[in-house]
Amino acid sequence: MHFVSRDLPEPTNMGSLLDIQPGDLVSWLHETGLPDGLPFLLSPRFEYDVALNSYFFQANLTAPWNSNANRARALARFFTFLHVSRGGKSWRAASEADHLAFHQWRRRDEAGPHVKGGTWSHEVSLVNRFYEWAVRQGHVAVVPIPHRARRPAPMGTVVRAFDSSTVPATYAYDENGQHIEWMPPATYRLWRDVGIRGYGPDGLPSDRFRGRWAARNATFSDLMVRTGLRLAEQASITIPEIPTSIALGGYQRFWLPGATAKNFSARWVYVPHSTVQEVIAYIEWDRAEAVEQARAAGRYQRIRRPLVIADPSRPDVVHQLTAGGAHRRRLQDLLPVERRRLLRETDDGLEPAMLWLNENGLPMSLSGWQSVLTEANDRCHKAGVLVAAHAHLLRHTFAVVTLEQLQRAHIAQLGELNPEQRGHYTRIFGDPLDWVRRRLGHQSILTTLTYLHALQELEMETRMALVPDTWEDPRDTPLVQLGDDAAPTGAEQEAAR
């Protein structure tokens, strides 16, 4: 699996595969409309299948980068199995027998990876969508996955007109679909302190820990668990977007643009005061040091096709240099892959606009953050702390804890307000579940209901453990400051600066 990139050096000899002159590759990519980050697959003989790879191009019109990458990975696994274990078959010749053999190896074979049911079902769904598209395009005659009739949807479920009446018959049912992994606040802090900060199980710093970026990593995980952002969403935040001013407690908010949000779910994100302070400290110390070293090494001058925020007073205006001259773009319209080459002018010179930087002073990658979480889990395991976390678990934790806070105080809070305040409170917090849905960027409240089911299954003593000792409550923030979910106006953006 590979990705389109205009930042790689162009070959001096293009060969006969493409009718392109040396030095014209980027122009050809522009003319064909192939965006950076678009995945494509090559055969074991390094052949490029035009029909196969056109699927990613049409999917790219509405899908975020990580969704396209997941599609490509799922297809690559199945196609590799066809080549290695099914006599070198191509994807066009796949049959139901091949899919069932793949299922056996992937799930049950002693030598196979033994993937979980949820992982398998997601992969089957992605491969099934590809073959349904291939049938419509006339590339194959039938979908090589056995199907069964779709089960009746639960009461209240919205059935889309384009939903098929059948689903893959090999979907896994060995896991409870309502199961949610999450951590009580105290457990999260134990995981963060031992795994991220390198403390001992006793809560004291360890002399043997040499984690240079512990403060940055702890701030990143704190922001994720306190806002419910997805990994890709949080990794794409820029300094002009994140709150960096000291407030009097409570929450501050910033607008997450649709270009960086899954399913274009633009929304307000609320950041607690304590986490804003951590972000400010990271920017002023660790990040500043990485930028200074990268600037001295000339790394920012070597960034190809840079996008630049030239006027600090107008951070939403981005200048892009092209062969036809310079033109302006809006920061909120930039995709995550474009933000990686976004620079901003400061009094000390150019620096990346992205908030999260690696030790080289360049934007952190998603795989880099995944490695941070994996290493944290390994460190906990070695210390005898039997807790582990992944990015989506931190998001689940935000959802469950926040929903518990709002549900717990909902009725009591209404009783303490006068009629005017009660009306305002009801408009904002009248439906705690819907408020959490909007914070998570869910399109349907049916998705958010999963977290309510998680709360209903808890014993009372466990629910009492969710009362945080150092965990801000959204109700600590004045209602006027919380506002509504409307997109920011020009005046609001100017006031934020």
Phi, psi and omega per residue, in radians:
M1 nan 2.386 -3.116
H2 -2.387 2.967 -3.122
F3 -2.311 2.482 3.060
V4 -1.127 2.336 3.111
S5 -2.590 2.216 3.068
R6 -1.520 -0.068 -3.079
D7 -1.586 -0.093 3.121
L8 -1.437 2.617 3.087
P9 -1.062 2.423 3.131
E10 -1.392 2.383 3.110
P11 -1.178 2.557 3.122
T12 -1.367 -0.413 3.123
N13 -2.138 1.936 -3.076
M14 -1.424 -0.188 -3.116
G15 1.220 -2.785 -3.090
S16 -1.879 0.088 -3.087
L17 -1.254 -0.639 -3.130
L18 -2.192 2.474 3.117
D19 -1.480 1.166 -3.075
I20 -2.293 2.398 3.082
Q21 -1.456 2.596 3.076
P22 -0.946 2.341 -3.126
G23 1.598 -0.123 -3.103
D24 -1.848 0.149 -3.040
L25 -1.117 -0.779 -3.124
V26 -1.098 -0.735 3.108
S27 -1.075 -0.688 3.105
W28 -1.112 -0.703 3.100
L29 -1.091 -0.700 3.105
H30 -1.106 -0.797 -3.079
E31 -1.137 -0.653 -3.136
T32 -1.450 -0.161 3.091
G33 1.335 0.385 3.131
L34 -1.461 1.991 -3.092
P35 -1.432 2.716 3.026
D36 -1.072 2.508 3.140
G37 1.545 -0.128 3.128
L38 -1.222 2.197 -3.129
P39 -1.347 2.707 2.964
F40 -2.624 2.678 -3.085
L41 -1.938 2.525 3.033
L42 -2.067 2.558 3.107
S43 -1.284 2.944 3.070
P44 -1.005 -0.349 3.079
R45 -1.729 0.303 3.096
F46 1.079 0.638 3.070
E47 -1.608 2.477 3.112
Y48 -1.803 2.004 -3.127
D49 -1.568 1.925 -3.073
V50 -1.090 -0.781 -3.113
A51 -1.100 -0.816 -3.141
L52 -1.045 -0.890 -3.021
N53 -1.322 -0.263 3.041
S54 -1.163 -0.364 3.091
Y55 -1.061 -0.761 -3.122
F56 -1.179 -0.559 -3.127
F57 -1.175 -0.763 3.141
Q58 -1.257 -0.581 3.113
A59 -1.198 -0.504 -3.080
N60 -1.132 -0.327 -3.077
L61 -1.084 -0.499 -3.099
T62 -2.226 -0.121 -3.003
A63 -1.757 2.454 3.009
P64 -1.213 2.917 -3.042
W65 -1.004 -0.824 -3.043
N66 -1.175 -0.491 3.084
S67 -1.185 -0.751 3.088
N68 -1.123 -0.686 3.121
A69 -1.108 -0.687 3.112
N70 -1.140 -0.675 3.070
R71 -1.033 -0.824 -3.088
A72 -1.123 -0.721 -3.134
R73 -1.115 -0.755 -3.131
A74 -1.098 -0.759 3.129
L75 -1.179 -0.694 -3.135
A76 -1.076 -0.673 3.125
R77 -1.103 -0.819 -3.103
F78 -1.183 -0.748 -3.123
F79 -1.174 -0.632 3.082
T80 -1.125 -0.698 3.090
F81 -1.082 -0.749 3.125
L82 -1.034 -0.729 -3.088
H83 -1.273 -0.756 -3.022
V84 -1.423 -0.722 -2.973
S85 -1.938 -0.112 -3.103
R86 -2.172 0.660 3.007
G87 1.262 0.518 3.090
G88 1.283 0.454 -3.128
K89 -1.115 2.580 3.003
S90 -1.578 2.937 -3.120
W91 -1.144 -0.454 -3.141
R92 -1.227 -0.421 -3.069
A93 -1.732 0.087 -3.081
A94 -1.123 2.503 -3.136
S95 -2.186 3.030 3.083
E96 -1.051 -0.633 3.119
A97 -1.071 -0.647 3.109
D98 -1.163 -0.734 3.119
H99 -1.115 -0.749 -3.140
L100 -1.155 -0.627 3.071
A101 -1.157 -0.684 3.090
F102 -1.105 -0.724 3.099
H103 -1.064 -0.788 3.124
Q104 -1.037 -0.808 -3.110
W105 -1.209 -0.742 -3.042
R106 -1.235 -0.545 -3.001
R107 -1.911 -0.629 -2.909
R108 -2.181 -0.360 -3.095
D109 -1.112 2.411 -3.132
E110 -1.043 -0.566 -3.131
A111 -1.589 -0.008 -3.105
G112 -1.514 3.117 -3.073
P113 -1.380 -0.234 3.123
H114 0.947 0.959 -3.116
V115 -1.223 2.704 3.132
K116 -1.258 2.825 -3.102
G117 -1.031 -0.745 -3.131
G118 -1.103 -0.707 3.107
T119 -1.113 -0.785 -3.123
W120 -1.093 -0.801 -3.113
S121 -1.078 -0.660 3.115
H122 -1.142 -0.740 3.124
E123 -1.114 -0.773 3.136
V124 -1.057 -0.721 3.138
S125 -1.054 -0.749 -3.120
L126 -1.178 -0.763 3.127
V127 -1.161 -0.674 3.130
N128 -1.092 -0.732 3.133
R129 -1.101 -0.681 3.119
F130 -1.078 -0.831 -3.084
Y131 -1.226 -0.532 3.041
E132 -1.118 -0.705 3.062
W133 -1.122 -0.744 -3.126
A134 -1.102 -0.605 3.081
V135 -1.166 -0.778 -3.141
R136 -1.090 -0.584 -3.133
Q137 -1.448 -0.133 3.132
G138 1.447 0.244 3.136
H139 -1.381 -0.541 3.086
V140 -2.371 2.826 -3.098
A141 -1.494 -0.684 -3.075
V142 -2.452 2.806 3.039
V143 -1.389 2.203 -3.083
P144 -1.438 0.586 3.131
I145 -2.244 2.140 3.124
P146 -1.106 2.520 -3.099
H147 -2.126 2.795 3.015
R148 -2.362 2.946 3.128
A149 -1.165 2.454 3.099
R150 -1.184 2.376 3.104
R151 -1.240 2.647 3.136
P152 -1.015 2.426 -3.137
A153 -1.307 2.587 3.098
P154 -1.055 2.747 3.124
M155 -0.987 2.302 3.103
G156 1.624 -0.138 -3.140
T157 -1.298 2.359 3.088
V158 -1.474 2.035 3.130
V159 -1.659 2.113 -3.114
R160 -1.370 2.599 -3.062
A161 -1.103 -0.513 -3.070
F162 -1.624 0.085 3.082
D163 -1.188 2.379 3.128
S164 -1.274 2.702 3.099
S165 -1.432 -0.110 3.109
T166 -2.205 2.822 3.099
V167 -2.392 2.801 3.105
P168 -0.977 2.335 -3.100
A169 -1.310 -0.250 -3.095
T170 -1.669 0.183 3.046
Y171 -0.934 2.524 -3.119
A172 -1.504 2.490 3.089
Y173 -2.256 0.471 -3.107
D174 -1.613 0.084 3.127
E175 -2.282 2.558 3.106
N176 -1.274 2.067 -3.095
G177 -1.128 -0.303 3.137
Q178 -1.630 0.052 -3.093
H179 -1.248 2.238 -3.133
I180 -2.177 2.210 3.057
E181 -1.613 2.279 3.130
W182 -2.777 3.015 -3.125
M183 -2.225 2.399 2.887
P184 -1.092 2.690 -3.087
P185 -0.903 -0.721 -3.116
A186 -1.130 -0.671 3.113
T187 -1.178 -0.704 3.094
Y188 -1.040 -0.799 -3.104
R189 -1.108 -0.625 3.086
L190 -1.111 -0.805 3.117
W191 -1.068 -0.787 -3.115
R192 -1.129 -0.777 -3.064
D193 -1.193 -0.722 -3.126
V194 -1.389 -0.843 -3.033
G195 -1.378 -0.730 -3.077
I196 -1.595 -0.837 -3.065
R197 -1.508 -0.250 3.108
G198 1.374 0.361 3.078
Y199 -1.264 2.897 3.010
G200 -1.454 2.913 3.110
P201 -1.033 -0.326 3.117
D202 -1.416 -0.029 3.126
G203 1.520 0.118 -3.126
L204 -1.844 2.572 3.108
P205 -1.009 2.528 -3.140
S206 -1.778 2.311 3.130
D207 -1.197 -0.349 -3.075
R208 -1.526 -0.147 -3.097
F209 -1.432 2.290 -3.114
R210 -2.168 0.654 -3.120
G211 -1.355 1.862 -3.087
R212 -1.163 -0.553 -3.020
W213 -1.967 0.565 -3.102
A214 -1.102 -0.713 -3.112
A215 -1.146 -0.761 3.102
R216 -1.066 -0.809 -3.093
N217 -1.146 -0.660 3.111
A218 -1.184 -0.668 3.095
T219 -1.124 -0.721 3.126
F220 -1.076 -0.818 -3.119
S221 -1.200 -0.623 3.084
D222 -1.102 -0.739 3.130
L223 -1.113 -0.680 -3.120
M224 -1.184 -0.770 -3.076
V225 -1.321 -0.320 -3.130
R226 -1.711 -0.148 -3.129
T227 -2.135 -0.361 -3.106
G228 1.351 0.250 3.115
L229 -1.168 2.582 2.997
R230 -1.304 2.775 -3.088
L231 -1.008 -0.841 -3.111
A232 -1.138 -0.613 3.124
E233 -1.158 -0.827 -3.092
Q234 -1.206 -0.631 -3.122
A235 -1.181 -0.284 -3.076
S236 -1.724 0.055 -3.114
I237 -1.191 2.482 3.062
T238 -1.888 2.840 3.137
I239 -1.078 -0.712 3.113
P240 -1.076 -0.324 -3.070
E241 -1.633 -0.593 -3.028
I242 -1.387 2.456 3.081
P243 -1.105 2.308 -3.137
T244 -2.367 0.507 3.098
S245 -2.081 2.532 3.138
I246 -1.334 2.203 3.099
A247 -2.032 3.051 -3.118
L248 -1.604 1.233 3.096
G249 1.259 -2.952 3.132
G250 1.173 -2.566 -3.054
Y251 -2.122 2.600 2.903
Q252 -2.024 2.752 -3.083
R253 -2.263 2.714 3.016
F254 -2.454 2.775 -3.066
W255 -1.614 2.148 3.049
L256 -1.588 1.974 -3.072
P257 -1.246 2.695 -3.098
G258 -1.107 -0.476 -3.102
A259 -1.135 -0.406 3.141
T260 -1.893 -0.057 -3.091
A261 -1.725 2.563 3.095
K262 -1.104 2.383 -3.118
N263 0.986 0.444 3.103
F264 0.991 0.622 -3.099
S265 -1.471 1.218 3.090
A266 -1.042 2.462 -3.059
R267 -2.923 2.874 2.995
W268 -1.399 2.441 3.092
V269 -2.069 2.235 -3.089
Y270 -1.744 2.203 -3.089
V271 -2.026 2.183 -3.140
P272 -1.193 2.702 -3.084
H273 -0.953 -0.763 -3.100
S274 -1.093 -0.651 -3.136
T275 -1.287 -0.620 3.052
V276 -1.037 -0.709 3.109
Q277 -1.096 -0.710 3.100
E278 -1.095 -0.739 3.136
V279 -1.094 -0.751 3.127
I280 -1.065 -0.767 3.137
A281 -1.108 -0.697 3.107
Y282 -1.090 -0.771 -3.127
I283 -1.104 -0.723 -3.042
E284 -1.361 -0.367 -3.055
W285 -2.059 -1.408 -3.037
D286 -1.060 -0.808 -3.113
R287 -1.152 -0.755 -3.129
A288 -1.055 -0.679 3.133
E289 -1.167 -0.730 3.121
A290 -1.128 -0.688 3.123
V291 -1.137 -0.757 -3.127
E292 -1.063 -0.764 3.141
Q293 -1.187 -0.693 3.126
A294 -1.187 -0.665 3.121
R295 -1.124 -0.720 3.118
A296 -1.143 -0.541 3.131
A297 -1.461 -0.062 3.109
G298 1.278 0.411 -3.077
R299 -1.199 -0.595 -3.070
Y300 -1.291 -0.428 3.081
Q301 -1.276 -0.295 -3.108
R302 -1.656 0.021 3.116
I303 -1.264 2.174 -3.104
R304 -1.425 2.468 3.108
R305 0.894 0.940 -3.085
P306 -1.186 2.600 2.932
L307 -1.833 2.424 -2.987
V308 -2.296 2.316 2.909
I309 -1.614 1.745 -2.994
A310 -1.470 -0.490 -3.072
D311 -1.959 1.895 -3.127
P312 -1.031 -0.436 -3.138
S313 -1.377 -0.216 3.108
R314 -2.277 1.201 -3.031
P315 -1.196 -0.238 -3.137
D316 -1.454 -0.159 -3.122
V317 -1.680 2.106 -3.097
V318 -2.013 2.358 3.124
H319 -1.798 2.285 3.134
Q320 -2.137 2.222 3.121
L321 -1.633 2.235 3.105
T322 -2.294 3.069 3.125
A323 -1.080 -0.488 3.140
G324 -1.547 0.106 -3.126
G325 1.979 -3.031 -3.114
A326 -1.596 2.471 3.008
H327 -2.489 2.812 -3.039
R328 -1.655 2.561 3.018
R329 -2.354 2.905 3.107
R330 -1.720 2.420 3.126
L331 -0.964 -0.732 -3.059
Q332 -1.197 -0.211 3.127
D333 -1.640 -0.123 -3.077
L334 -1.334 2.338 3.067
L335 -1.333 2.801 3.141
P336 -0.936 -0.714 -3.110
V337 -1.168 -0.534 3.090
E338 -1.309 -0.583 -3.133
R339 -1.126 -0.397 -3.127
R340 -1.175 -0.353 3.077
R341 -1.958 0.392 3.114
L342 -1.561 2.158 3.107
L343 -1.990 2.793 3.057
R344 -2.349 2.519 3.107
E345 -1.373 2.331 3.027
T346 -2.286 3.063 3.128
D347 -1.106 -0.432 -3.116
D348 -1.693 -0.020 -3.128
G349 2.138 -2.959 -3.127
L350 -1.294 2.573 3.008
E351 -2.688 2.777 3.111
P352 -1.078 2.522 3.058
A353 -1.426 -0.380 3.128
M354 -1.087 2.458 -3.099
L355 -1.233 -0.805 -2.970
W356 -1.671 2.031 -3.106
L357 -2.059 2.668 3.065
N358 -1.559 -3.024 -3.066
E359 -1.164 -0.295 3.099
N360 -1.586 0.069 3.131
G361 1.361 0.281 3.135
L362 -1.974 2.774 -3.081
P363 -0.988 2.387 3.070
M364 -1.195 2.479 3.101
S365 -1.581 2.851 3.084
L366 -1.095 -0.700 3.118
S367 -1.124 -0.566 3.084
G368 -1.108 -0.745 3.112
W369 -1.204 -0.635 3.092
Q370 -1.104 -0.624 3.097
S371 -1.179 -0.645 3.104
V372 -1.043 -0.791 -3.132
L373 -1.189 -0.673 3.114
T374 -1.111 -0.772 3.120
E375 -1.123 -0.625 3.093
A376 -1.113 -0.736 3.101
N377 -1.114 -0.720 3.109
D378 -1.101 -0.703 -3.129
R379 -1.144 -0.695 3.086
C380 -1.103 -0.763 -3.122
H381 -1.058 -0.763 -3.134
K382 -1.171 -0.479 3.141
A383 -1.519 0.015 -3.141
G384 1.396 0.248 3.091
V385 -1.692 1.884 -2.973
L386 -1.546 1.043 3.024
V387 -2.286 2.614 3.112
A388 -2.560 2.681 -3.104
A389 -2.463 2.709 2.957
H390 -2.355 3.023 -3.002
A391 -1.027 -0.751 -3.083
H392 -1.272 -0.467 3.065
L393 -1.128 -0.666 3.094
L394 -1.126 -0.660 3.084
R395 -1.146 -0.746 3.080
H396 -1.063 -0.694 3.141
T397 -1.053 -0.793 3.081
F398 -0.985 -0.799 -3.065
A399 -1.118 -0.830 -3.072
V400 -1.184 -0.807 -3.103
V401 -1.160 -0.766 -3.131
T402 -1.135 -0.745 3.126
L403 -1.114 -0.683 3.097
E404 -1.091 -0.764 3.121
Q405 -1.041 -0.808 -3.074
L406 -1.234 -0.705 3.124
Q407 -1.145 -0.686 -3.076
R408 -1.089 -0.714 -2.996
A409 -1.746 -0.006 -2.982
H410 -1.014 -0.981 -3.080
I411 -1.207 -0.777 -3.131
A412 -1.057 -0.699 -3.105
Q413 -1.128 -0.722 3.139
L414 -1.061 -0.634 -3.106
G415 -1.215 -0.315 -3.095
E416 -1.666 -0.010 -3.051
L417 -1.870 2.686 3.022
N418 -1.370 2.951 -3.057
P419 -0.955 -0.728 -3.129
E420 -1.148 -0.769 3.114
Q421 -1.144 -0.651 -3.124
R422 -1.111 -0.696 3.101
G423 -1.102 -0.736 3.126
H424 -1.156 -0.749 -3.136
Y425 -1.081 -0.738 -3.105
T426 -1.138 -0.635 3.127
R427 -1.137 -0.538 -3.084
I428 -1.653 -0.818 -3.061
F429 -1.989 0.252 -3.069
G430 -1.020 -0.545 3.097
D431 -2.199 1.620 -3.112
P432 -0.954 -0.653 -3.111
L433 -1.125 -0.706 3.140
D434 -1.222 -0.591 3.093
W435 -1.098 -0.759 3.099
V436 -1.142 -0.675 3.108
R437 -0.995 -0.785 -3.123
R438 -1.187 -0.614 3.118
R439 -1.174 -0.597 -3.118
L440 -1.442 -0.261 -3.109
G441 1.365 0.423 3.095
H442 -1.316 2.436 3.092
Q443 -1.375 -0.537 -3.110
S444 -2.160 2.442 3.103
I445 -1.210 -0.290 3.097
L446 -1.105 -0.563 3.077
T447 -1.167 -0.725 -3.104
T448 -1.243 -0.411 -3.137
L449 -1.018 -0.432 3.135
T450 -0.982 -0.666 -3.107
Y451 -1.259 -0.564 3.067
L452 -1.151 -0.672 3.072
H453 -1.072 -0.654 3.124
A454 -1.096 -0.713 3.119
L455 -1.161 -0.688 -3.098
Q456 -1.136 -0.411 -3.112
E457 -1.516 -0.127 -3.067
L458 -1.413 2.514 2.982
E459 -1.276 2.756 -3.051
M460 -1.068 -0.676 -3.131
E461 -1.140 -0.550 3.096
T462 -1.227 -0.691 3.122
R463 -1.145 -0.637 3.105
M464 -1.130 -0.521 3.118
A465 -1.193 -0.250 3.119
L466 -1.394 -0.167 3.081
V467 -1.200 1.945 -3.011
P468 -1.349 2.557 3.062
D469 -1.604 -0.541 3.100
T470 -2.322 0.845 -3.036
W471 -2.265 1.890 -3.064
E472 -1.054 2.531 3.103
D473 -1.716 2.376 3.097
P474 -0.945 -0.455 -3.130
R475 -1.308 -0.110 3.057
D476 -1.251 -0.275 -3.086
T477 -1.667 2.330 3.105
P478 -0.962 2.486 -3.090
L479 -1.064 -0.630 3.141
V480 -1.102 -0.626 -3.135
Q481 -1.257 -0.544 3.129
L482 -1.218 -0.672 3.076
G483 1.163 -2.782 -3.123
D484 -1.987 -2.937 -3.070
D485 -1.748 0.240 3.101
A486 -1.191 2.603 3.110
A487 -1.073 2.615 -3.090
P488 -1.140 2.458 3.050
T489 -1.507 2.981 3.103
G490 -1.057 -0.650 3.132
A491 -1.157 -0.697 3.128
E492 -1.148 -0.701 3.109
Q493 -1.125 -0.683 3.139
E494 -1.172 -0.694 -3.140
A495 -1.160 -0.613 3.133
A496 -1.133 -0.509 3.141
R497 -1.407 nan nan
